[in-house]
Amino acid sequence: MLSERFSTALVTGGAGLVGSNLVEDLLSQGLKVVSLDDLSAGSPQNLDHVRADPNLTEIVGDISDKDVVNDAMLGTDVVFHQAVSKNTVCMENPNRDLEVNAGGTLNLLLAAVDHSVEKFVHASTGSVYGRTEVFPTTEDAPVAPVSYYGVSKLAAERYVHAFHVLHELDVSILRYYHVYGPGQDNSDVGGVIPIFIRRALQGLPLKIFGDGTQLRAFTYVKDVTAINMASAIEPAAVDQVYNCASDVRVTITQLAETILGLLDRDTGDIEHHDWKPGDIKHFDISNTKVKEQLGFEFGYTFEQGLDLTIDAVRKVI
Ligand SMILES: NC(=O)c1ccc[n+]([C@@H]2O[C@H](COP(=O)([O-])OP(=O)(O)OC[C@H]3O[C@@H](n4cnc5c(N)ncnc54)[C@H](O)[C@@H]3O)[C@@H](O)[C@H]2O)c1
């Protein structure tokens, strides 16, 4: 149990998809939780259902501000760092991306050492591999990101590892893929699953960029939060990197058809648009390490995850 080792957790990006679900899970395990989020992308609505919990403190603040980070870190035992400047923002503003994703992580690590934090779990991304030619892609495959986002996230990973070496900070790095679930942005810059669900519910066509054959390892958010919590207490996870992709492999066309089917729409409601530059076409990720080293089993089928996400989108639109 997490509460046997830690009493207070800091979750950055606590109003976002992974962060808000993690806040909920940590509170249910009896921890005191501080959520730090600047609300640039996340929504305070995502914490509505836990706001009355006296163990929750919400701070609206920016991780690129050292003073904010220092204050938020006070009394923290474990950090789950989820805040991120988004891919879509990065294409327009790579400097902000560097400032938040790399600089913000550095601020958190410095404050974690100053405040004698026991564990730092860091959310990273499969984008650090770039256009890899290693299939299935294991954690030791070469990293060569080809997006501003990926570069800044790799810089953050390197800081995390350096703090382990320099300061003996107990760290774990989790590389996520196609996380989806309640709390995800369903606006046009959000995740493909809530966007498709919202558009189908609103009777709008689902837009597919490219031919729709691109594969995705959709991973339900509660599996991702469970890996975060497991890596925080598992001794084998110290200074380790884990790919956090489920076994689900679904093409975007299959996804669109499944959602239209579940919502009783017509497959004619699909529209094809030009391929988005930077989108990864070939994709085959290994999740063997997280299963074998952490003994982790992905608990949600794609059907279960979709049902839960449809319910959640219905409630917010
Ligand atoms: N969702 C995915 O499919 C996916 C895939 C790969 C990696 N990741 C990683 O997972 C982590 C969580 O992503 P998510 O999907 O929950 O994203 P999200 O956008 O839902 O949540 C990120 C949160 O960070 C907040 N934020 C942004 N800038 C901030 C700043 N300067 N200070 C404080 N808060 C700030 C946003 O307001 C938002 O609530 C990120 O590190 C991301 O890189 C996510």
The ligand as an ORCA input file, in Angstrom:
! r2SCAN-3c Opt
* xyz 0 1
  N      -2.333     11.470    -22.905
  C      -1.446     10.804    -23.621
  O      -1.793     10.044    -24.534
  C       0.021     10.920    -23.316
  C       0.933     10.249    -24.151
  C       2.269     10.347    -23.880
  C       2.721     11.069    -22.800
  N       1.838     11.726    -22.000
  C       2.365     12.476    -20.855
  O       1.496     12.284    -19.764
  C       1.514     13.404    -18.914
  C       0.081     13.784    -18.602
  O      -0.578     14.077    -19.822
  P      -2.139     14.250    -19.919
  O      -2.589     13.434    -21.065
  O      -2.752     14.058    -18.601
  O      -2.211     15.767    -20.360
  P      -3.283     16.890    -19.990
  O      -3.066     17.997    -20.963
  O      -4.628     16.313    -19.840
  O      -2.774     17.340    -18.556
  C      -1.622     18.138    -18.402
  C      -1.938     19.165    -17.346
  O      -0.780     19.988    -17.165
  C      -1.232     21.312    -16.928
  N      -0.131     22.230    -17.227
  C       0.332     22.610    -18.441
  N       1.344     23.469    -18.289
  C       1.526     23.636    -16.971
  C       2.419     24.430    -16.196
  N       3.313     25.224    -16.783
  N       2.316     24.385    -14.846
  C       1.382     23.593    -14.244
  N       0.516     22.825    -14.933
  C       0.594     22.848    -16.279
  C      -2.416     21.482    -17.849
  O      -3.288     22.535    -17.457
  C      -3.081     20.107    -17.738
  O      -4.078     20.081    -16.733
  C       2.316     14.456    -19.641
  O       3.600     14.526    -19.079
  C       2.406     13.961    -21.065
  O       3.605     14.360    -21.686
  C       0.478     11.682    -22.237
*
